[in-house]
Each structure stands twice: as C-alpha cells, then as structure tokens.
C-alpha cells in the first residue's frame, strides 16, 4: 500500500553490516552516528541501517473540509 503513495530509495548504498567512512560535513539529517562518537571526521564505523529517503510523495486528495491540523481526535465513550 505504501508503494501507491511513496517512492523510496536508500540513503546509503553499501551493504548493512559493512564498514564505511563518513566524511566531514556529512548531512546529520541523513546519518546518525551512535556508539563512541569522539574526535573529528572522517568517522569509520559499521553501517547498521541504510536509512530511507522519500523520492516522491503522492498522497490522496483530502476532502475540502478536512482539518489537517488534527492529529488525533478526542475520544468520548458513550
């Protein structure tokens, strides 16, 4: 179902569990360093997860009167 609305691609192309180098100036929204993060780039570590990027997002049209600011409605049990 997600494929109807999203086109995804991996952020990193290397195989998970492989050793990679993260150069200085890397995008911190794309790569999260974990473990013992000390010193300066380049950082060498094990790629745990490739990460995912949405290349395109095509959501269905919402009804004109739909309030997108409501994340979860209040619930009243009767």
mmJSON file of the N, C-alpha and C atoms, coordinates in Angstrom:
{"data_MODEL":{"atom_site":{
"group_PDB":["ATOM","ATOM","ATOM","ATOM","ATOM","ATOM","ATOM","ATOM","ATOM","ATOM","ATOM","ATOM","ATOM","ATOM","ATOM","ATOM","ATOM","ATOM","ATOM","ATOM","ATOM","ATOM","ATOM","ATOM","ATOM","ATOM","ATOM","ATOM","ATOM","ATOM","ATOM","ATOM","ATOM","ATOM","ATOM","ATOM","ATOM","ATOM","ATOM","ATOM","ATOM","ATOM","ATOM","ATOM","ATOM","ATOM","ATOM","ATOM","ATOM","ATOM","ATOM","ATOM","ATOM","ATOM","ATOM","ATOM","ATOM","ATOM","ATOM","ATOM","ATOM","ATOM","ATOM","ATOM","ATOM","ATOM","ATOM","ATOM","ATOM","ATOM","ATOM","ATOM","ATOM","ATOM","ATOM","ATOM","ATOM","ATOM","ATOM","ATOM","ATOM","ATOM","ATOM","ATOM","ATOM","ATOM","ATOM","ATOM","ATOM","ATOM","ATOM","ATOM","ATOM","ATOM","ATOM","ATOM","ATOM","ATOM","ATOM","ATOM","ATOM","ATOM","ATOM","ATOM","ATOM","ATOM","ATOM","ATOM","ATOM","ATOM","ATOM","ATOM","ATOM","ATOM","ATOM","ATOM","ATOM","ATOM","ATOM","ATOM","ATOM","ATOM","ATOM","ATOM","ATOM","ATOM","ATOM","ATOM","ATOM","ATOM","ATOM","ATOM","ATOM","ATOM","ATOM","ATOM","ATOM","ATOM","ATOM","ATOM","ATOM","ATOM","ATOM","ATOM","ATOM","ATOM","ATOM","ATOM","ATOM","ATOM","ATOM","ATOM","ATOM","ATOM","ATOM","ATOM","ATOM","ATOM","ATOM","ATOM","ATOM","ATOM","ATOM","ATOM","ATOM","ATOM","ATOM","ATOM","ATOM","ATOM","ATOM","ATOM","ATOM","ATOM","ATOM","ATOM","ATOM","ATOM","ATOM","ATOM","ATOM","ATOM","ATOM","ATOM","ATOM","ATOM","ATOM","ATOM","ATOM","ATOM","ATOM","ATOM","ATOM","ATOM","ATOM","ATOM","ATOM","ATOM","ATOM","ATOM","ATOM","ATOM","ATOM","ATOM","ATOM","ATOM","ATOM","ATOM","ATOM","ATOM","ATOM","ATOM","ATOM","ATOM","ATOM","ATOM","ATOM","ATOM","ATOM","ATOM","ATOM","ATOM","ATOM","ATOM","ATOM","ATOM","ATOM","ATOM","ATOM","ATOM","ATOM","ATOM","ATOM","ATOM"],
"id":[1,2,3,4,5,6,7,8,9,10,11,12,13,14,15,16,17,18,19,20,21,22,23,24,25,26,27,28,29,30,31,32,33,34,35,36,37,38,39,40,41,42,43,44,45,46,47,48,49,50,51,52,53,54,55,56,57,58,59,60,61,62,63,64,65,66,67,68,69,70,71,72,73,74,75,76,77,78,79,80,81,82,83,84,85,86,87,88,89,90,91,92,93,94,95,96,97,98,99,100,101,102,103,104,105,106,107,108,109,110,111,112,113,114,115,116,117,118,119,120,121,122,123,124,125,126,127,128,129,130,131,132,133,134,135,136,137,138,139,140,141,142,143,144,145,146,147,148,149,150,151,152,153,154,155,156,157,158,159,160,161,162,163,164,165,166,167,168,169,170,171,172,173,174,175,176,177,178,179,180,181,182,183,184,185,186,187,188,189,190,191,192,193,194,195,196,197,198,199,200,201,202,203,204,205,206,207,208,209,210,211,212,213,214,215,216,217,218,219,220,221,222,223,224,225,226,227,228,229,230,231,232,233,234],
"type_symbol":["N","C","C","N","C","C","N","C","C","N","C","C","N","C","C","N","C","C","N","C","C","N","C","C","N","C","C","N","C","C","N","C","C","N","C","C","N","C","C","N","C","C","N","C","C","N","C","C","N","C","C","N","C","C","N","C","C","N","C","C","N","C","C","N","C","C","N","C","C","N","C","C","N","C","C","N","C","C","N","C","C","N","C","C","N","C","C","N","C","C","N","C","C","N","C","C","N","C","C","N","C","C","N","C","C","N","C","C","N","C","C","N","C","C","N","C","C","N","C","C","N","C","C","N","C","C","N","C","C","N","C","C","N","C","C","N","C","C","N","C","C","N","C","C","N","C","C","N","C","C","N","C","C","N","C","C","N","C","C","N","C","C","N","C","C","N","C","C","N","C","C","N","C","C","N","C","C","N","C","C","N","C","C","N","C","C","N","C","C","N","C","C","N","C","C","N","C","C","N","C","C","N","C","C","N","C","C","N","C","C","N","C","C","N","C","C","N","C","C","N","C","C","N","C","C","N","C","C","N","C","C","N","C","C"],
"label_atom_id":["N","CA","C","N","CA","C","N","CA","C","N","CA","C","N","CA","C","N","CA","C","N","CA","C","N","CA","C","N","CA","C","N","CA","C","N","CA","C","N","CA","C","N","CA","C","N","CA","C","N","CA","C","N","CA","C","N","CA","C","N","CA","C","N","CA","C","N","CA","C","N","CA","C","N","CA","C","N","CA","C","N","CA","C","N","CA","C","N","CA","C","N","CA","C","N","CA","C","N","CA","C","N","CA","C","N","CA","C","N","CA","C","N","CA","C","N","CA","C","N","CA","C","N","CA","C","N","CA","C","N","CA","C","N","CA","C","N","CA","C","N","CA","C","N","CA","C","N","CA","C","N","CA","C","N","CA","C","N","CA","C","N","CA","C","N","CA","C","N","CA","C","N","CA","C","N","CA","C","N","CA","C","N","CA","C","N","CA","C","N","CA","C","N","CA","C","N","CA","C","N","CA","C","N","CA","C","N","CA","C","N","CA","C","N","CA","C","N","CA","C","N","CA","C","N","CA","C","N","CA","C","N","CA","C","N","CA","C","N","CA","C","N","CA","C","N","CA","C","N","CA","C","N","CA","C","N","CA","C","N","CA","C","N","CA","C","N","CA","C","N","CA","C"],
"label_alt_id":[null,null,null,null,null,null,null,null,null,null,null,null,null,null,null,null,null,null,null,null,null,null,null,null,null,null,null,null,null,null,null,null,null,null,null,null,null,null,null,null,null,null,null,null,null,null,null,null,null,null,null,null,null,null,null,null,null,null,null,null,null,null,null,null,null,null,null,null,null,null,null,null,null,null,null,null,null,null,null,null,null,null,null,null,null,null,null,null,null,null,null,null,null,null,null,null,null,null,null,null,null,null,null,null,null,null,null,null,null,null,null,null,null,null,null,null,null,null,null,null,null,null,null,null,null,null,null,null,null,null,null,null,null,null,null,null,null,null,null,null,null,null,null,null,null,null,null,null,null,null,null,null,null,null,null,null,null,null,null,null,null,null,null,null,null,null,null,null,null,null,null,null,null,null,null,null,null,null,null,null,null,null,null,null,null,null,null,null,null,null,null,null,null,null,null,null,null,null,null,null,null,null,null,null,null,null,null,null,null,null,null,null,null,null,null,null,null,null,null,null,null,null,null,null,null,null,null,null,null,null,null,null,null,null],
"label_comp_id":["UNK","UNK","UNK","UNK","UNK","UNK","UNK","UNK","UNK","UNK","UNK","UNK","UNK","UNK","UNK","UNK","UNK","UNK","UNK","UNK","UNK","UNK","UNK","UNK","UNK","UNK","UNK","UNK","UNK","UNK","UNK","UNK","UNK","UNK","UNK","UNK","UNK","UNK","UNK","UNK","UNK","UNK","UNK","UNK","UNK","UNK","UNK","UNK","UNK","UNK","UNK","UNK","UNK","UNK","UNK","UNK","UNK","UNK","UNK","UNK","UNK","UNK","UNK","UNK","UNK","UNK","UNK","UNK","UNK","UNK","UNK","UNK","UNK","UNK","UNK","UNK","UNK","UNK","UNK","UNK","UNK","UNK","UNK","UNK","UNK","UNK","UNK","UNK","UNK","UNK","UNK","UNK","UNK","UNK","UNK","UNK","UNK","UNK","UNK","UNK","UNK","UNK","UNK","UNK","UNK","UNK","UNK","UNK","UNK","UNK","UNK","UNK","UNK","UNK","UNK","UNK","UNK","UNK","UNK","UNK","UNK","UNK","UNK","UNK","UNK","UNK","UNK","UNK","UNK","UNK","UNK","UNK","UNK","UNK","UNK","UNK","UNK","UNK","UNK","UNK","UNK","UNK","UNK","UNK","UNK","UNK","UNK","UNK","UNK","UNK","UNK","UNK","UNK","UNK","UNK","UNK","UNK","UNK","UNK","UNK","UNK","UNK","UNK","UNK","UNK","UNK","UNK","UNK","UNK","UNK","UNK","UNK","UNK","UNK","UNK","UNK","UNK","UNK","UNK","UNK","UNK","UNK","UNK","UNK","UNK","UNK","UNK","UNK","UNK","UNK","UNK","UNK","UNK","UNK","UNK","UNK","UNK","UNK","UNK","UNK","UNK","UNK","UNK","UNK","UNK","UNK","UNK","UNK","UNK","UNK","UNK","UNK","UNK","UNK","UNK","UNK","UNK","UNK","UNK","UNK","UNK","UNK","UNK","UNK","UNK","UNK","UNK","UNK","UNK","UNK","UNK","UNK","UNK","UNK"],
"label_asym_id":["A","A","A","A","A","A","A","A","A","A","A","A","A","A","A","A","A","A","A","A","A","A","A","A","A","A","A","A","A","A","A","A","A","A","A","A","A","A","A","A","A","A","A","A","A","A","A","A","A","A","A","A","A","A","A","A","A","A","A","A","A","A","A","A","A","A","A","A","A","A","A","A","A","A","A","A","A","A","A","A","A","A","A","A","A","A","A","A","A","A","A","A","A","A","A","A","A","A","A","A","A","A","A","A","A","A","A","A","A","A","A","A","A","A","A","A","A","A","A","A","A","A","A","A","A","A","A","A","A","A","A","A","A","A","A","A","A","A","A","A","A","A","A","A","A","A","A","A","A","A","A","A","A","A","A","A","A","A","A","A","A","A","A","A","A","A","A","A","A","A","A","A","A","A","A","A","A","A","A","A","A","A","A","A","A","A","A","A","A","A","A","A","A","A","A","A","A","A","A","A","A","A","A","A","A","A","A","A","A","A","A","A","A","A","A","A","A","A","A","A","A","A","A","A","A","A","A","A","A","A","A","A","A","A"],
"label_entity_id":["1","1","1","1","1","1","1","1","1","1","1","1","1","1","1","1","1","1","1","1","1","1","1","1","1","1","1","1","1","1","1","1","1","1","1","1","1","1","1","1","1","1","1","1","1","1","1","1","1","1","1","1","1","1","1","1","1","1","1","1","1","1","1","1","1","1","1","1","1","1","1","1","1","1","1","1","1","1","1","1","1","1","1","1","1","1","1","1","1","1","1","1","1","1","1","1","1","1","1","1","1","1","1","1","1","1","1","1","1","1","1","1","1","1","1","1","1","1","1","1","1","1","1","1","1","1","1","1","1","1","1","1","1","1","1","1","1","1","1","1","1","1","1","1","1","1","1","1","1","1","1","1","1","1","1","1","1","1","1","1","1","1","1","1","1","1","1","1","1","1","1","1","1","1","1","1","1","1","1","1","1","1","1","1","1","1","1","1","1","1","1","1","1","1","1","1","1","1","1","1","1","1","1","1","1","1","1","1","1","1","1","1","1","1","1","1","1","1","1","1","1","1","1","1","1","1","1","1","1","1","1","1","1","1"],
"label_seq_id":[1,1,1,2,2,2,3,3,3,4,4,4,5,5,5,6,6,6,7,7,7,8,8,8,9,9,9,10,10,10,11,11,11,12,12,12,13,13,13,14,14,14,15,15,15,16,16,16,17,17,17,18,18,18,19,19,19,20,20,20,21,21,21,22,22,22,23,23,23,24,24,24,25,25,25,26,26,26,27,27,27,28,28,28,29,29,29,30,30,30,31,31,31,32,32,32,33,33,33,34,34,34,35,35,35,36,36,36,37,37,37,38,38,38,39,39,39,40,40,40,41,41,41,42,42,42,43,43,43,44,44,44,45,45,45,46,46,46,47,47,47,48,48,48,49,49,49,50,50,50,51,51,51,52,52,52,53,53,53,54,54,54,55,55,55,56,56,56,57,57,57,58,58,58,59,59,59,60,60,60,61,61,61,62,62,62,63,63,63,64,64,64,65,65,65,66,66,66,67,67,67,68,68,68,69,69,69,70,70,70,71,71,71,72,72,72,73,73,73,74,74,74,75,75,75,76,76,76,77,77,77,78,78,78],
"pdbx_PDB_ins_code":[null,null,null,null,null,null,null,null,null,null,null,null,null,null,null,null,null,null,null,null,null,null,null,null,null,null,null,null,null,null,null,null,null,null,null,null,null,null,null,null,null,null,null,null,null,null,null,null,null,null,null,null,null,null,null,null,null,null,null,null,null,null,null,null,null,null,null,null,null,null,null,null,null,null,null,null,null,null,null,null,null,null,null,null,null,null,null,null,null,null,null,null,null,null,null,null,null,null,null,null,null,null,null,null,null,null,null,null,null,null,null,null,null,null,null,null,null,null,null,null,null,null,null,null,null,null,null,null,null,null,null,null,null,null,null,null,null,null,null,null,null,null,null,null,null,null,null,null,null,null,null,null,null,null,null,null,null,null,null,null,null,null,null,null,null,null,null,null,null,null,null,null,null,null,null,null,null,null,null,null,null,null,null,null,null,null,null,null,null,null,null,null,null,null,null,null,null,null,null,null,null,null,null,null,null,null,null,null,null,null,null,null,null,null,null,null,null,null,null,null,null,null,null,null,null,null,null,null,null,null,null,null,null,null],
"Cartn_x":[0.818,0.0,0.863,1.958,2.83,3.362,3.606,4.157,3.22,1.933,0.981,1.284,1.824,1.975,3.418,4.371,5.769,6.695,7.712,8.817,10.023,10.591,11.678,12.997,14.088,15.421,16.294,17.295,18.168,19.06,19.38,20.293,21.723,22.115,23.445,23.299,24.205,24.11,24.894,25.78,26.584,25.703,26.221,25.514,25.509,24.386,24.34,25.355,25.938,27.0,28.369,28.471,29.781,30.42,31.746,32.484,32.435,32.098,32.03,32.742,33.029,33.631,32.625,32.472,31.579,32.47,32.463,33.357,32.873,33.77,33.438,32.348,31.478,30.404,29.208,29.133,28.003,26.69,25.604,24.268,23.745,23.588,23.143,21.676,20.93,19.56,19.563,20.607,20.713,21.448,22.416,23.264,23.291,23.0,23.082,24.236,25.193,26.317,25.926,26.22,25.924,27.179,27.149,28.297,29.24,30.525,31.534,31.933,31.186,31.425,32.391,33.647,34.673,35.562,36.209,37.151,36.476,37.218,36.792,36.59,35.773,35.584,36.91,37.142,36.192,36.022,34.775,34.441,34.341,34.864,34.776,33.962,32.946,32.094,31.343,30.444,29.638,28.268,27.866,26.545,25.495,24.711,23.679,22.403,22.031,20.799,21.083,20.658,20.918,20.195,19.089,18.261,17.393,16.338,15.425,15.075,14.928,14.539,13.301,12.362,11.187,11.54,11.667,11.971,10.747,9.595,8.346,7.246,6.357,5.214,3.97,3.041,1.791,0.657,0.151,-0.93,-2.277,-3.283,-4.61,-5.14,-5.988,-6.603,-7.56,-7.466,-8.349,-9.623,-10.665,-11.918,-11.655,-12.361,-12.144,-12.293,-13.185,-13.427,-12.595,-11.613,-10.789,-9.726,-9.659,-8.7,-7.423,-6.388,-5.138,-4.344,-4.755,-4.039,-4.43,-5.52,-5.957,-5.183,-4.328,-3.539,-4.285,-5.033,-5.849,-7.039,-8.25,-9.416,-9.604,-10.289,-10.683,-11.66,-11.618,-12.486,-13.408,-14.687,-15.689,-16.42,-16.329,-17.034,-18.41,-19.433,-20.82,-21.357],
"Cartn_y":[-1.19,0.0,1.256,1.243,2.418,2.757,1.758,1.994,2.824,2.831,3.68,5.15,5.497,6.894,7.363,6.443,6.82,6.081,6.788,6.162,6.323,5.206,5.236,4.811,5.345,4.882,4.908,4.027,4.016,5.252,5.731,6.867,6.419,5.255,4.708,3.469,3.285,2.151,0.925,1.095,-0.028,-1.065,-2.282,-3.348,-3.07,-3.346,-3.24,-4.207,-3.835,-4.559,-4.384,-3.566,-3.309,-2.094,-1.99,-0.86,0.282,1.48,2.645,3.818,4.827,6.062,7.186,8.021,9.178,10.417,11.137,12.275,13.51,14.455,15.731,16.435,17.152,17.891,17.039,15.811,14.936,15.55,15.169,15.671,14.917,15.627,14.981,14.572,15.032,14.542,13.193,12.91,11.645,10.567,10.966,9.997,10.315,9.319,9.448,8.577,9.212,8.476,7.995,6.743,6.187,5.521,5.151,4.494,5.519,5.277,6.171,7.202,8.305,9.358,10.365,10.3,11.223,11.622,12.751,13.187,13.854,13.949,14.637,13.638,14.044,13.236,13.204,12.185,11.138,10.114,9.648,8.624,7.287,6.239,4.9,4.044,3.378,2.549,1.521,0.82,-0.224,0.333,0.17,0.621,-0.331,0.152,-0.666,-0.654,0.504,0.656,1.629,1.286,2.134,3.473,3.523,4.726,4.75,5.535,5.632,7.081,7.409,8.744,8.594,9.509,9.539,10.395,9.759,10.489,11.222,10.624,11.295,10.869,11.803,11.555,12.017,11.103,11.424,10.95,11.846,11.491,11.747,10.985,11.207,12.577,13.151,14.444,14.277,15.211,15.185,15.96,15.654,16.401,17.87,18.774,20.21,20.655,20.033,20.471,19.702,18.917,18.115,18.996,19.001,19.819,19.012,19.304,18.547,18.839,19.845,20.145,19.19,18.434,17.467,16.17,15.827,14.601,13.389,13.571,12.508,13.183,12.809,13.452,13.032,13.871,13.492,12.331,11.442,10.27,10.301,10.108,10.1,8.775,7.991,6.716,6.938,6.451,6.596,5.28],
"Cartn_z":[0.0,0.0,0.0,0.745,0.767,-0.612,-1.433,-2.771,-3.637,-3.296,-4.022,-3.815,-2.65,-2.257,-2.139,-1.987,-1.763,-2.715,-3.198,-3.895,-2.993,-2.534,-1.565,-2.195,-1.644,-2.016,-0.765,-0.711,0.461,0.485,1.688,1.83,1.544,2.047,1.786,0.919,-0.037,-0.963,-0.498,0.483,0.957,1.661,1.752,2.459,3.957,4.619,6.068,6.665,7.784,8.487,7.831,6.76,6.165,6.834,6.747,7.31,6.299,6.788,5.909,6.571,5.757,6.236,6.033,7.05,6.977,6.987,5.883,5.7,6.453,6.647,7.29,6.488,7.172,6.508,6.128,6.662,6.322,6.805,6.164,6.491,7.719,8.836,10.078,10.033,9.044,8.88,8.174,7.429,6.705,7.491,8.305,9.002,10.486,11.306,12.765,13.247,13.905,14.483,15.871,16.18,17.5,18.042,19.301,19.91,20.513,20.421,20.988,19.942,19.898,18.91,19.519,19.09,19.575,18.41,18.549,17.532,16.353,15.29,14.076,12.938,11.963,10.756,9.993,9.191,8.837,9.964,10.097,11.077,10.344,10.934,10.348,11.299,10.756,11.588,10.768,11.418,10.788,10.441,9.192,8.751,9.321,10.248,10.885,10.053,9.531,8.748,7.616,6.406,5.241,5.297,6.025,6.011,4.76,4.8,3.661,3.399,2.135,1.681,0.798,0.972,0.095,-1.118,-2.28,-3.513,-4.035,-3.825,-4.203,-3.246,-2.977,-2.1,-2.839,-3.048,-3.726,-2.834,-2.019,-1.102,-1.754,-1.367,-1.939,-1.531,-2.387,-2.084,-0.914,0.015,1.176,0.873,1.596,1.451,1.782,1.131,1.312,2.757,3.507,4.884,5.909,5.475,6.381,7.025,8.366,9.111,9.332,8.57,8.658,9.93,10.711,11.953,13.083,12.916,13.925,13.705,14.666,14.547,15.075,16.157,16.735,17.404,17.051,17.648,19.107,19.856,21.217,21.104,22.055,22.023,23.229,22.985,24.051,23.978,25.032,25.069,25.661,24.996,25.455,25.965],
"occupancy":[1.0,1.0,1.0,1.0,1.0,1.0,1.0,1.0,1.0,1.0,1.0,1.0,1.0,1.0,1.0,1.0,1.0,1.0,1.0,1.0,1.0,1.0,1.0,1.0,1.0,1.0,1.0,1.0,1.0,1.0,1.0,1.0,1.0,1.0,1.0,1.0,1.0,1.0,1.0,1.0,1.0,1.0,1.0,1.0,1.0,1.0,1.0,1.0,1.0,1.0,1.0,1.0,1.0,1.0,1.0,1.0,1.0,1.0,1.0,1.0,1.0,1.0,1.0,1.0,1.0,1.0,1.0,1.0,1.0,1.0,1.0,1.0,1.0,1.0,1.0,1.0,1.0,1.0,1.0,1.0,1.0,1.0,1.0,1.0,1.0,1.0,1.0,1.0,1.0,1.0,1.0,1.0,1.0,1.0,1.0,1.0,1.0,1.0,1.0,1.0,1.0,1.0,1.0,1.0,1.0,1.0,1.0,1.0,1.0,1.0,1.0,1.0,1.0,1.0,1.0,1.0,1.0,1.0,1.0,1.0,1.0,1.0,1.0,1.0,1.0,1.0,1.0,1.0,1.0,1.0,1.0,1.0,1.0,1.0,1.0,1.0,1.0,1.0,1.0,1.0,1.0,1.0,1.0,1.0,1.0,1.0,1.0,1.0,1.0,1.0,1.0,1.0,1.0,1.0,1.0,1.0,1.0,1.0,1.0,1.0,1.0,1.0,1.0,1.0,1.0,1.0,1.0,1.0,1.0,1.0,1.0,1.0,1.0,1.0,1.0,1.0,1.0,1.0,1.0,1.0,1.0,1.0,1.0,1.0,1.0,1.0,1.0,1.0,1.0,1.0,1.0,1.0,1.0,1.0,1.0,1.0,1.0,1.0,1.0,1.0,1.0,1.0,1.0,1.0,1.0,1.0,1.0,1.0,1.0,1.0,1.0,1.0,1.0,1.0,1.0,1.0,1.0,1.0,1.0,1.0,1.0,1.0,1.0,1.0,1.0,1.0,1.0,1.0,1.0,1.0,1.0,1.0,1.0,1.0],
"B_iso_or_equiv":[0.0,0.0,0.0,0.0,0.0,0.0,0.0,0.0,0.0,0.0,0.0,0.0,0.0,0.0,0.0,0.0,0.0,0.0,0.0,0.0,0.0,0.0,0.0,0.0,0.0,0.0,0.0,0.0,0.0,0.0,0.0,0.0,0.0,0.0,0.0,0.0,0.0,0.0,0.0,0.0,0.0,0.0,0.0,0.0,0.0,0.0,0.0,0.0,0.0,0.0,0.0,0.0,0.0,0.0,0.0,0.0,0.0,0.0,0.0,0.0,0.0,0.0,0.0,0.0,0.0,0.0,0.0,0.0,0.0,0.0,0.0,0.0,0.0,0.0,0.0,0.0,0.0,0.0,0.0,0.0,0.0,0.0,0.0,0.0,0.0,0.0,0.0,0.0,0.0,0.0,0.0,0.0,0.0,0.0,0.0,0.0,0.0,0.0,0.0,0.0,0.0,0.0,0.0,0.0,0.0,0.0,0.0,0.0,0.0,0.0,0.0,0.0,0.0,0.0,0.0,0.0,0.0,0.0,0.0,0.0,0.0,0.0,0.0,0.0,0.0,0.0,0.0,0.0,0.0,0.0,0.0,0.0,0.0,0.0,0.0,0.0,0.0,0.0,0.0,0.0,0.0,0.0,0.0,0.0,0.0,0.0,0.0,0.0,0.0,0.0,0.0,0.0,0.0,0.0,0.0,0.0,0.0,0.0,0.0,0.0,0.0,0.0,0.0,0.0,0.0,0.0,0.0,0.0,0.0,0.0,0.0,0.0,0.0,0.0,0.0,0.0,0.0,0.0,0.0,0.0,0.0,0.0,0.0,0.0,0.0,0.0,0.0,0.0,0.0,0.0,0.0,0.0,0.0,0.0,0.0,0.0,0.0,0.0,0.0,0.0,0.0,0.0,0.0,0.0,0.0,0.0,0.0,0.0,0.0,0.0,0.0,0.0,0.0,0.0,0.0,0.0,0.0,0.0,0.0,0.0,0.0,0.0,0.0,0.0,0.0,0.0,0.0,0.0,0.0,0.0,0.0,0.0,0.0,0.0],
"pdbx_formal_charge":[null,null,null,null,null,null,null,null,null,null,null,null,null,null,null,null,null,null,null,null,null,null,null,null,null,null,null,null,null,null,null,null,null,null,null,null,null,null,null,null,null,null,null,null,null,null,null,null,null,null,null,null,null,null,null,null,null,null,null,null,null,null,null,null,null,null,null,null,null,null,null,null,null,null,null,null,null,null,null,null,null,null,null,null,null,null,null,null,null,null,null,null,null,null,null,null,null,null,null,null,null,null,null,null,null,null,null,null,null,null,null,null,null,null,null,null,null,null,null,null,null,null,null,null,null,null,null,null,null,null,null,null,null,null,null,null,null,null,null,null,null,null,null,null,null,null,null,null,null,null,null,null,null,null,null,null,null,null,null,null,null,null,null,null,null,null,null,null,null,null,null,null,null,null,null,null,null,null,null,null,null,null,null,null,null,null,null,null,null,null,null,null,null,null,null,null,null,null,null,null,null,null,null,null,null,null,null,null,null,null,null,null,null,null,null,null,null,null,null,null,null,null,null,null,null,null,null,null,null,null,null,null,null,null],
"auth_seq_id":[1,1,1,2,2,2,3,3,3,4,4,4,5,5,5,6,6,6,7,7,7,8,8,8,9,9,9,10,10,10,11,11,11,12,12,12,13,13,13,14,14,14,15,15,15,16,16,16,17,17,17,18,18,18,19,19,19,20,20,20,21,21,21,22,22,22,23,23,23,24,24,24,25,25,25,26,26,26,27,27,27,28,28,28,29,29,29,30,30,30,31,31,31,32,32,32,33,33,33,34,34,34,35,35,35,36,36,36,37,37,37,38,38,38,39,39,39,40,40,40,41,41,41,42,42,42,43,43,43,44,44,44,45,45,45,46,46,46,47,47,47,48,48,48,49,49,49,50,50,50,51,51,51,52,52,52,53,53,53,54,54,54,55,55,55,56,56,56,57,57,57,58,58,58,59,59,59,60,60,60,61,61,61,62,62,62,63,63,63,64,64,64,65,65,65,66,66,66,67,67,67,68,68,68,69,69,69,70,70,70,71,71,71,72,72,72,73,73,73,74,74,74,75,75,75,76,76,76,77,77,77,78,78,78],
"auth_comp_id":["UNK","UNK","UNK","UNK","UNK","UNK","UNK","UNK","UNK","UNK","UNK","UNK","UNK","UNK","UNK","UNK","UNK","UNK","UNK","UNK","UNK","UNK","UNK","UNK","UNK","UNK","UNK","UNK","UNK","UNK","UNK","UNK","UNK","UNK","UNK","UNK","UNK","UNK","UNK","UNK","UNK","UNK","UNK","UNK","UNK","UNK","UNK","UNK","UNK","UNK","UNK","UNK","UNK","UNK","UNK","UNK","UNK","UNK","UNK","UNK","UNK","UNK","UNK","UNK","UNK","UNK","UNK","UNK","UNK","UNK","UNK","UNK","UNK","UNK","UNK","UNK","UNK","UNK","UNK","UNK","UNK","UNK","UNK","UNK","UNK","UNK","UNK","UNK","UNK","UNK","UNK","UNK","UNK","UNK","UNK","UNK","UNK","UNK","UNK","UNK","UNK","UNK","UNK","UNK","UNK","UNK","UNK","UNK","UNK","UNK","UNK","UNK","UNK","UNK","UNK","UNK","UNK","UNK","UNK","UNK","UNK","UNK","UNK","UNK","UNK","UNK","UNK","UNK","UNK","UNK","UNK","UNK","UNK","UNK","UNK","UNK","UNK","UNK","UNK","UNK","UNK","UNK","UNK","UNK","UNK","UNK","UNK","UNK","UNK","UNK","UNK","UNK","UNK","UNK","UNK","UNK","UNK","UNK","UNK","UNK","UNK","UNK","UNK","UNK","UNK","UNK","UNK","UNK","UNK","UNK","UNK","UNK","UNK","UNK","UNK","UNK","UNK","UNK","UNK","UNK","UNK","UNK","UNK","UNK","UNK","UNK","UNK","UNK","UNK","UNK","UNK","UNK","UNK","UNK","UNK","UNK","UNK","UNK","UNK","UNK","UNK","UNK","UNK","UNK","UNK","UNK","UNK","UNK","UNK","UNK","UNK","UNK","UNK","UNK","UNK","UNK","UNK","UNK","UNK","UNK","UNK","UNK","UNK","UNK","UNK","UNK","UNK","UNK","UNK","UNK","UNK","UNK","UNK","UNK"],
"auth_asym_id":["A","A","A","A","A","A","A","A","A","A","A","A","A","A","A","A","A","A","A","A","A","A","A","A","A","A","A","A","A","A","A","A","A","A","A","A","A","A","A","A","A","A","A","A","A","A","A","A","A","A","A","A","A","A","A","A","A","A","A","A","A","A","A","A","A","A","A","A","A","A","A","A","A","A","A","A","A","A","A","A","A","A","A","A","A","A","A","A","A","A","A","A","A","A","A","A","A","A","A","A","A","A","A","A","A","A","A","A","A","A","A","A","A","A","A","A","A","A","A","A","A","A","A","A","A","A","A","A","A","A","A","A","A","A","A","A","A","A","A","A","A","A","A","A","A","A","A","A","A","A","A","A","A","A","A","A","A","A","A","A","A","A","A","A","A","A","A","A","A","A","A","A","A","A","A","A","A","A","A","A","A","A","A","A","A","A","A","A","A","A","A","A","A","A","A","A","A","A","A","A","A","A","A","A","A","A","A","A","A","A","A","A","A","A","A","A","A","A","A","A","A","A","A","A","A","A","A","A","A","A","A","A","A","A"],
"auth_atom_id":["N","CA","C","N","CA","C","N","CA","C","N","CA","C","N","CA","C","N","CA","C","N","CA","C","N","CA","C","N","CA","C","N","CA","C","N","CA","C","N","CA","C","N","CA","C","N","CA","C","N","CA","C","N","CA","C","N","CA","C","N","CA","C","N","CA","C","N","CA","C","N","CA","C","N","CA","C","N","CA","C","N","CA","C","N","CA","C","N","CA","C","N","CA","C","N","CA","C","N","CA","C","N","CA","C","N","CA","C","N","CA","C","N","CA","C","N","CA","C","N","CA","C","N","CA","C","N","CA","C","N","CA","C","N","CA","C","N","CA","C","N","CA","C","N","CA","C","N","CA","C","N","CA","C","N","CA","C","N","CA","C","N","CA","C","N","CA","C","N","CA","C","N","CA","C","N","CA","C","N","CA","C","N","CA","C","N","CA","C","N","CA","C","N","CA","C","N","CA","C","N","CA","C","N","CA","C","N","CA","C","N","CA","C","N","CA","C","N","CA","C","N","CA","C","N","CA","C","N","CA","C","N","CA","C","N","CA","C","N","CA","C","N","CA","C","N","CA","C","N","CA","C","N","CA","C","N","CA","C","N","CA","C","N","CA","C","N","CA","C","N","CA","C"],
"pdbx_PDB_model_num":[1,1,1,1,1,1,1,1,1,1,1,1,1,1,1,1,1,1,1,1,1,1,1,1,1,1,1,1,1,1,1,1,1,1,1,1,1,1,1,1,1,1,1,1,1,1,1,1,1,1,1,1,1,1,1,1,1,1,1,1,1,1,1,1,1,1,1,1,1,1,1,1,1,1,1,1,1,1,1,1,1,1,1,1,1,1,1,1,1,1,1,1,1,1,1,1,1,1,1,1,1,1,1,1,1,1,1,1,1,1,1,1,1,1,1,1,1,1,1,1,1,1,1,1,1,1,1,1,1,1,1,1,1,1,1,1,1,1,1,1,1,1,1,1,1,1,1,1,1,1,1,1,1,1,1,1,1,1,1,1,1,1,1,1,1,1,1,1,1,1,1,1,1,1,1,1,1,1,1,1,1,1,1,1,1,1,1,1,1,1,1,1,1,1,1,1,1,1,1,1,1,1,1,1,1,1,1,1,1,1,1,1,1,1,1,1,1,1,1,1,1,1,1,1,1,1,1,1,1,1,1,1,1,1]
}}}
